[in-house]
């Protein structure tokens, strides 16, 4: 009976049994696929293999093949370095802040947009809030710097007008403000775009549920918590799993661009920026690769764990 | 019609207020940067320029467009966006069409090979060393070749191609067309909307990429506008703190007394933003569909 599962194509043309002949016959399709796959192998798989240099003392002169193997030396070096604690602390705190604030924010926005019955207003808010997503981080960072600057920065102008401060504050040189600025900037950039999937999920809810609920006298507020939220829970959960997998991506472009001032180094250095700094700027290739690999391993672990938990909770959540 | 209760009305009003504030907070930074770019720099430095230019001028833009480095960077960005988008969409669509063919030998294996790259990558350093080994540093091709194939786009293309009516291809086959002929003469003309959507996304990616060039390009003539802008903004911060301008800017300052590094960088920023604003209506028309296609594929 197992024979029945053979590809239909084969049953129709039983003559061409020889794989080699079959391959030659479909050479035109293979030629559509193979050059592209070669590119993928070169630009994705060779770097994956290159990760092994985390266990080497890579030297540009000897090359990858001839460099000396040193085992876990670079990992030990990272764990014992004075930077380790600082980098890990910043990574964990920043990513947790981003997760706790940045993840629910688009859901809240979608719930609010869903209550807006004036279509003109709804479209206006959507159009404006999606815009920052399409701007590069350079532009966004430039706007934030301009807003917060001491030289005609609008935030300082506003605070001075309201008499909260006497002198303009140089926000981007205050380590204690940096995490708030970073997290707010991230929310500002992505809240609108992130809400699209949730709005789509909300749109597919059966409207008769709301009718029944309002017949029973449920307030709008109650309907949000008893109908809308439970209905979009599956989508929320999928995105939560993905977000947990990305938990150690505390940020890279945003931190590189916003933490220009060296006084921020103590609060802004995360794993990714540290890899960039020691790898690209100081050319300590093997060490930086080891740090990056350490992060990737934890990320995969987190993703697997989140997926496992979601699967176990699956039946009880919806 | 059910009358809204008091609580419901309070909630509705609160939501409208919050959303208005949100829209304002999102829009205002763009508007303010635009205003500053049209305001005389010296005047801006005195503070208080918010919603409308106080000392209207086109001088900032005049200097930006006279600066050969910036104009060059602008054209590098345009060239890279056009070539990169066309090449990437073409190569990715061809791959997707091949993989959409059921009779393709090794189809499953090819697909797995592609999908793994969506979850794992070698990371920054091995990729950087590879680009260097391939002698792509400081070439225009470093913008194009590494991002030629987008697996994400490939999957969207493939799904679309699989949905095309099989009869069309059958009849073309009877007329003697090969697979390449069918692809270019039948499949591509039928794929207008999906090509448009994915091209827009790819173009936005190419236009916005600043990090790649910042590590792969040291030749100033090849820097795209975003990377150039980043350097300008950073020097701006330094000058903010040390009131120090680089010599080129100082030369310009001597000639034109009204511009400052801030007004200049805002004008540059607007120039780097305009192409995105121009395609934004089209992006918006298509992207909801694009995002949905993507998320349904989970």
Interface residues (C-beta under 8 A of the other chain):
Chain A: X7 X8 X9 X19 X22 X23 X26 X28 X29 X30 X32 X33 X35 X36 X37 X39 X40 X41 X42 X43 X44 X45 X46 X47 X48 X49 X50 X51 X53 X64 X109 X112 X113 X115 X116 X121 X124 X125 X127 X128 X129 X130 X131 X132 X134 X135 X136 X137 X138 X139 X141 X142 X143 X144 X145 X146 X147 X149 X150 X151 X152 X154 X157 X172 X173 X188 X191 X192 X196 X197 X200 X214 X219 X220 X221 X235 X238 X253 X256 X257 X260 X261 X272 X275 X276 X279 X280 X285 X288 X289 X292 X293 X296
Chain B: X2 X4 X5 X7 X8 X11 X12 X15 X16 X18 X19 X20 X22 X23 X25 X26 X27 X28 X29 X30 X32 X33 X36 X44 X45 X46 X47 X48 X49 X50 X91 X92 X94 X95 X97 X98 X99 X101 X102 X103 X104 X105 X110 X113 X114 X117 X120 X121 X122 X123 X124 X125 X126 X127 X128 X129 X130 X145 X146 X148 X149 X151 X178 X179 X180 X183 X204 X207 X208 X209 X210 X211 X215 X226 X227 X229 X230 X233 X234 X236 X237 X240 X241 X260 X262 X265 X266 X269 X272 X273 X276 X280 X283 X284 X287 X288 X291 X292 X295 X298
